[in-house]
Amino acid sequence: MRINYEILKEIEQCEKTLTERFAQIDDICFHNQVKVLSAMQKYRLAEQHFTPTSGYAYDDIGREITEQIFAEVFGGEKALVRPQIVSGTHAIALSLFGILRTGDELLSITSAPYDTIQTAIGLNDSAKGQGTLMEYGVTYKQVEFNSDGEIDLDGVCKAINEKTKVVFMQRSTGYAKRKALGISDIEKAVRAIRGVKEDVVIVVDNCYGEFLDTREPLDVDVDIIAGSLIKNPGGGIATTGGYVIGKEKYVTLAAARLTSPGIAFEVGANMGVIRSYLEGLFLAPKVVSGAIKGAILTAKLMEDRGYEVFPKYMDERSDIIQAVVLGSEDLIIKYCKGIQSASPVDSYVSPEPWDMPGYDSKIIMAAGNFVSGSSIELSADAPIKEPYIIYQQGGLTYEHAKIGLMYALENIAN
């Protein structure tokens, strides 16, 4: 293997300063491992629940126990966990389309949402005529972050009105230059929102944020969370799927959108995914802790080298994404090529920027993963536009994240 010992020595020096920070991550991991194990024991998970089903799959005991366990782990009344949910965007869209009706208003309080959610709302023309929320008569407003990069609580309270049906928060940064929302940030926002309008439905895009804290958004009175199983909660084992978890009446609306009104949860074959879903969930706290350690190491080393990073290595973490401002298209491409060359799959492939559907600029993605598009596995991507920020996430093991960083830095140096 092409180990650059100068870079390895630099990394090892960084690790010596991160001992206390890594211990904090281990404490969170232990808490969440206990939580997952307890849920599986509570519902008496057994070999029989792993039996594949097909067709309509009425009375699918594996599907039912999976959704009970997920609801327990994340603090919800009900969960929809299905291979028929194809992505985090799909899970979020199910929630929004299920809850909102003509004349309702959707209020995003974390500035503009992720690019693909903007498309589903109808904020650009790339899905014009395909039945976006705005085409169904839903109106949209957003509140920008304040100058400190925090939720503008005063602005949020002023923006809520009689038509506001859903308040939306995006926990992760997406391609924005800001810190991710911590559970304490979400809790403060929920209190302010409930003080203005008690019955508004609060929806959180939970992608990239699962198991980074001892609490989840539902623990602080959020109504619905949604996300992807090929990110944190799938533990790198789940090969497809997504989830919607929260209050039963709202999750039921999302289920009715996925299948059909009147059917909702009652159908949907598990197609043999139950073992991978629950094994992935069981491994997820440990996998996420390794990914976070890799992100913290990247932040520390790149900051030491003079690059702007966010979050910084000592900052509170609420998603697995580490952003580094590289400052040029050339460095972004070199960094991505280095990450790709460290991959277990397609290591020989050279990523190039391309016009990816749903985005307003060319995107480059390095992702030589066992599961296509898996963001809990080591990957890096960036929009090709100023200020030229690389977004790195994942790593099934801390060691792999460390190797990927080493290869990326070597590629930049070369």
SEMARLO-984993 format. One line per 8 residues: their letters; for each residue x, y, z of C-alpha. Coordinates in nm, 2 decimals, padded with zeros to 4 digits. Example, Ala and Ser with C-alpha at 12.3 -4.5 7.8 and 13.67 -1.06 7.14 Angstrom:
REM SEMARLO-984993
AS	01.23:-00.45:00.78; 01.37:-00.11:00.71
This chain:
REM SEMARLO-984993
MRINYEIL	00.00:00.00:00.00; 00.12:00.35:-00.08; 00.16:00.48:00.28; 00.32:00.82:00.29; 00.50:00.81:00.63; 00.53:01.19:00.66; 00.16:01.23:00.63; 00.10:00.93:00.86
KEIEQCEK	00.33:01.09:01.12; 00.13:01.42:01.09; -00.19:01.23:01.15; -00.05:01.05:01.45; 00.05:01.38:01.60; -00.31:01.50:01.56; -00.45:01.19:01.72; -00.25:01.25:02.04
TLTERFAQ	-00.44:01.58:02.08; -00.78:01.41:02.02; -00.78:01.15:02.30; -01.03:01.34:02.52; -01.26:01.43:02.22; -01.26:01.06:02.11; -01.36:00.95:02.46; -01.66:01.17:02.45
IDDICFHN	-01.77:01.00:02.12; -01.72:00.66:02.29; -01.96:00.76:02.57; -02.23:00.85:02.32; -02.17:00.53:02.13; -02.22:00.32:02.45; -02.54:00.50:02.54; -02.69:00.44:02.20
QVKVLSAM	-02.57:00.08:02.19; -02.76:00.01:02.51; -03.07:00.18:02.36; -03.07:-00.03:02.05; -03.00:-00.35:02.23; -03.28:-00.28:02.48; -03.53:-00.22:02.21; -03.45:-00.55:02.03
QKYRLAEQ	-03.48:-00.74:02.36; -03.80:-00.56:02.46; -03.98:-00.68:02.14; -03.82:-01.03:02.16; -03.65:-01.02:01.82; -03.61:-01.38:01.70; -03.48:-01.57:01.40; -03.84:-01.61:01.27
HFTPTSGY	-03.86:-01.24:01.21; -03.60:-01.26:00.93; -03.82:-01.47:00.70; -03.86:-01.30:00.36; -04.20:-01.21:00.23; -04.34:-01.13:-00.11; -04.66:-01.01:-00.27; -04.90:-00.81:-00.06
AYDDIGRE	-04.73:-00.94:00.26; -05.02:-00.90:00.49; -04.93:-00.97:00.86; -04.56:-00.95:00.79; -04.42:-01.01:01.14; -04.07:-00.91:01.04; -04.18:-00.58:00.90; -04.39:-00.51:01.20
ITEQIFAE	-04.12:-00.58:01.46; -03.87:-00.38:01.26; -04.10:-00.08:01.28; -04.16:-00.13:01.65; -03.79:-00.14:01.72; -03.71:00.17:01.51; -03.99:00.36:01.68; -03.86:00.26:02.03
VFGGEKAL	-03.50:00.35:01.94; -03.59:00.70:01.80; -03.86:00.78:02.05; -04.16:00.77:01.82; -04.52:00.64:01.85; -04.50:00.48:01.51; -04.24:00.40:01.24; -04.26:00.34:00.87
VRPQIVSG	-03.94:00.15:00.77; -03.95:00.01:00.42; -03.73:-00.09:00.13; -03.99:00.08:-00.09; -03.86:00.42:00.04; -03.58:00.48:-00.21; -03.39:00.77:-00.04; -03.39:01.03:00.23
THAIALSL	-03.55:01.27:-00.01; -03.83:01.02:-00.07; -03.89:00.98:00.30; -03.90:01.35:00.36; -04.13:01.40:00.05; -04.37:01.13:00.19; -04.39:01.33:00.51; -04.45:01.66:00.35
FGILRTGD	-04.70:01.54:00.08; -04.88:01.33:00.34; -04.94:01.62:00.58; -04.98:01.92:00.36; -05.30:02.01:00.17; -05.40:02.29:-00.08; -05.38:02.63:00.10; -05.14:02.51:00.36
ELLSITSA	-04.80:02.68:00.41; -04.47:02.51:00.45; -04.22:02.71:00.65; -03.85:02.62:00.64; -03.66:02.78:00.93; -03.32:02.65:00.84; -03.29:02.86:00.52; -03.33:02.68:00.19
PYDTIQTA	-03.35:02.30:00.22; -03.12:02.05:00.04; -03.13:02.08:-00.34; -03.35:01.78:-00.40; -03.61:01.89:-00.15; -03.62:02.23:-00.32; -03.71:02.05:-00.64; -03.99:01.85:-00.46
IGLNDSAK	-04.13:02.17:-00.32; -04.12:02.34:-00.66; -03.86:02.61:-00.60; -03.69:02.54:-00.93; -03.82:02.43:-01.27; -03.64:02.09:-01.30; -03.95:01.90:-01.19; -04.21:02.14:-01.34
GQGTLMEY	-04.53:01.96:-01.42; -04.44:01.65:-01.21; -04.67:01.74:-00.92; -04.45:01.94:-00.68; -04.60:02.08:-00.36; -04.64:02.42:-00.50; -04.83:02.28:-00.80; -05.07:02.12:-00.55
GVTYKQVE	-05.14:02.47:-00.40; -04.90:02.46:-00.10; -04.72:02.79:-00.04; -04.37:02.81:00.09; -04.16:03.05:00.30; -03.82:03.03:00.46; -03.64:03.21:00.74; -03.27:03.26:00.70
FNSDGEID	-03.01:03.19:00.97; -02.90:03.49:01.17; -02.55:03.64:01.14; -02.41:03.38:01.39; -02.54:03.09:01.18; -02.81:03.01:01.43; -03.19:02.97:01.38; -03.34:03.32:01.39
LDGVCKAI	-03.60:03.24:01.66; -03.75:03.59:01.65; -03.78:03.57:01.27; -03.94:03.23:01.30; -04.21:03.35:01.55; -04.29:03.64:01.32; -04.31:03.42:01.01; -04.57:03.17:01.16
NEKTKVVF	-04.92:03.25:01.06; -05.27:03.09:01.04; -05.18:02.91:00.72; -04.85:02.76:00.85; -04.91:02.39:00.87; -04.56:02.25:00.87; -04.24:02.39:01.01; -03.94:02.22:00.85
MQRSTGYA	-03.59:02.19:00.99; -03.29:02.03:00.81; -03.05:01.89:01.07; -02.74:01.85:00.84; -02.56:02.12:00.65; -02.62:01.99:00.30; -02.41:02.21:00.07; -02.45:02.51:00.30
KRKALGIS	-02.16:02.67:00.48; -02.30:02.64:00.84; -02.29:02.41:01.14; -02.54:02.13:01.17; -02.83:02.16:01.41; -02.76:02.01:01.75; -03.05:01.86:01.95; -03.03:02.16:02.19
DIEKAVRA	-03.07:02.39:01.89; -03.38:02.19:01.78; -03.52:02.19:02.13; -03.50:02.58:02.15; -03.67:02.61:01.82; -03.95:02.37:01.91; -04.02:02.57:02.23; -04.04:02.90:02.04
IRGVKEDV	-04.26:02.75:01.77; -04.50:02.58:02.02; -04.53:02.91:02.20; -04.67:03.07:01.89; -04.87:02.79:01.74; -04.91:02.47:01.94; -05.06:02.25:01.67; -04.82:02.32:01.39
VIVVDNCY	-04.65:02.00:01.26; -04.27:02.01:01.31; -04.08:01.79:01.06; -03.70:01.73:01.08; -03.48:01.60:00.80; -03.27:01.37:01.02; -03.03:01.25:00.75; -02.67:01.22:00.87
GEFLDTRE	-02.76:01.30:01.23; -02.87:00.97:01.38; -02.68:00.85:01.69; -02.46:01.16:01.72; -02.62:01.25:02.05; -02.78:01.06:02.34; -03.11:01.22:02.23; -03.30:01.23:01.89
PLDVDVDI	-03.53:01.51:01.77; -03.84:01.32:01.87; -03.72:01.34:02.23; -03.76:01.72:02.22; -04.12:01.73:02.09; -04.06:01.71:01.72; -04.36:01.55:01.54; -04.18:01.37:01.25
IAGSLIKN	-03.83:01.27:01.15; -03.73:01.12:00.82; -03.41:00.97:00.67; -03.23:00.71:00.47; -03.12:00.37:00.58; -02.80:00.39:00.36; -02.68:00.66:00.59; -02.63:00.63:00.97
PGGGIATT	-02.91:00.40:01.09; -02.83:00.13:00.83; -02.48:00.08:00.97; -02.34:00.01:00.63; -02.54:-00.32:00.61; -02.87:-00.20:00.48; -02.86:-00.19:00.10; -03.17:00.03:00.04
GGYVIGKE	-03.46:00.19:00.22; -03.57:00.48:00.44; -03.78:00.57:00.74; -04.04:00.80:00.87; -04.09:00.80:01.25; -04.29:01.01:01.49; -04.65:01.07:01.60; -04.88:00.79:01.48
KYVTLAAA	-05.13:01.02:01.30; -04.86:01.18:01.09; -04.66:00.87:01.02; -04.99:00.71:00.90; -05.03:01.00:00.65; -04.69:00.93:00.51; -04.77:00.55:00.49; -05.09:00.63:00.30
RLTSPGIA	-04.88:00.84:00.06; -04.63:00.55:00.01; -04.90:00.29:-00.05; -05.26:00.41:-00.07; -05.53:00.56:00.16; -05.70:00.28:00.35; -05.40:00.05:00.31; -05.12:00.26:00.47
FEVGANMG	-04.90:00.02:00.68; -05.08:-00.31:00.59; -04.89:-00.41:00.27; -04.54:-00.40:00.15; -04.32:-00.71:00.12; -04.00:-00.70:00.32; -03.81:-00.89:00.03; -03.56:-01.04:00.27
VIRSYLEG	-03.42:-00.71:00.41; -03.52:-00.75:00.77; -03.19:-00.91:00.89; -02.98:-00.65:00.72; -03.20:-00.36:00.86; -03.18:-00.48:01.21; -02.82:-00.59:01.20; -02.73:-00.26:01.05
LFLAPKVV	-02.92:-00.08:01.32; -02.74:-00.28:01.58; -02.40:-00.19:01.44; -02.50:00.18:01.37; -02.39:00.34:01.70; -02.03:00.20:01.66; -02.01:00.27:01.28; -02.13:00.63:01.34
SGAIKGAI	-01.88:00.68:01.62; -01.60:00.57:01.38; -01.72:00.81:01.11; -01.74:01.10:01.36; -01.38:01.03:01.48; -01.27:01.04:01.11; -01.45:01.37:01.06; -01.29:01.52:01.37
LTAKLMED	-00.94:01.40:01.26; -01.00:01.56:00.92; -01.10:01.89:01.08; -00.80:01.90:01.31; -00.54:01.81:01.05; -00.68:02.04:00.77; -00.72:02.33:01.02; -00.36:02.28:01.13
RGYEVFPK	-00.27:02.30:00.76; -00.44:02.64:00.73; -00.77:02.55:00.57; -01.10:02.68:00.69; -01.31:02.39:00.82; -01.66:02.36:00.96; -01.74:02.23:01.21; -01.41:02.27:01.39
YMDERSDI	-01.27:01.97:01.57; -01.38:02.07:01.91; -01.73:02.18:01.80; -02.05:02.00:01.90; -02.14:01.75:01.62; -02.48:01.69:01.49; -02.41:01.52:01.16; -02.13:01.31:01.01
IQAVVLGS	-02.03:01.57:00.75; -01.70:01.74:00.76; -01.66:02.04:00.53; -01.33:02.18:00.42; -01.29:02.50:00.21; -01.02:02.40:-00.04; -01.06:02.72:-00.25; -01.02:02.58:-00.60
EDLIIKYC	-01.18:02.34:-00.84; -00.84:02.17:-00.89; -00.80:02.09:-00.52; -01.15:01.96:-00.50; -01.10:01.72:-00.79; -00.76:01.60:-00.65; -00.91:01.55:-00.30; -01.20:01.34:-00.44
KGIQSASP	-00.96:01.14:-00.66; -00.76:01.06:-00.35; -01.07:00.95:-00.15; -01.18:00.73:-00.45; -00.83:00.57:-00.47; -00.87:00.46:-00.10; -01.20:00.29:-00.17; -01.25:-00.09:-00.14
VDSYVSPE	-01.47:-00.08:-00.45; -01.39:00.10:-00.78; -01.06:00.22:-00.64; -00.92:00.24:-00.99; -01.20:00.48:-01.11; -01.13:00.85:-01.15; -01.43:01.07:-01.05; -01.51:01.37:-01.26
PWDMPGYD	-01.76:01.66:-01.22; -02.10:01.60:-01.39; -02.45:01.75:-01.42; -02.63:01.55:-01.15; -03.01:01.57:-01.16; -03.16:01.80:-00.90; -02.86:02.03:-00.85; -02.78:02.37:-00.99
SKIIMAAG	-02.41:02.31:-01.06; -02.18:02.03:-01.16; -02.11:01.78:-00.88; -01.81:01.56:-00.82; -01.86:01.25:-00.60; -01.60:01.01:-00.47; -01.78:00.70:-00.34; -01.62:00.36:-00.40
NFVSGSSI	-01.87:00.18:-00.17; -02.02:-00.16:-00.12; -02.37:00.01:-00.14; -02.42:00.26:-00.42; -02.47:00.60:-00.28; -02.41:00.50:00.08; -02.32:00.80:00.28; -02.22:00.62:00.60
ELSADAPI	-01.93:00.46:00.40; -01.64:00.69:00.33; -01.72:00.94:00.05; -01.65:01.29:-00.05; -01.84:01.52:-00.28; -01.86:01.89:-00.38; -02.05:02.13:-00.60; -01.81:02.28:-00.85
KEPYIIYQ	-01.87:02.64:-00.75; -01.72:02.90:-00.52; -01.60:02.89:-00.25; -01.51:02.53:-00.35; -01.60:02.33:-00.04; -01.54:01.96:-00.02; -01.79:01.76:00.20; -01.66:01.44:00.34
QGGLTYEH	-01.87:01.19:00.53; -01.87:00.84:00.66; -01.62:00.56:00.70; -01.74:00.22:00.81; -01.44:00.21:01.04; -01.23:00.49:01.18; -00.92:00.33:01.03; -01.07:00.35:00.68
AKIGLMYA	-01.15:00.72:00.73; -00.79:00.77:00.84; -00.65:00.60:00.53; -00.88:00.80:00.30; -00.76:01.12:00.45; -00.40:01.01:00.40; -00.46:00.93:00.03; -00.65:01.26:-00.03
LENIAN	-00.36:01.46:00.12; -00.11:01.27:-00.08; -00.30:01.33:-00.40; -00.31:01.71:-00.33; 00.06:01.71:-00.26; 00.14:01.53:-00.58
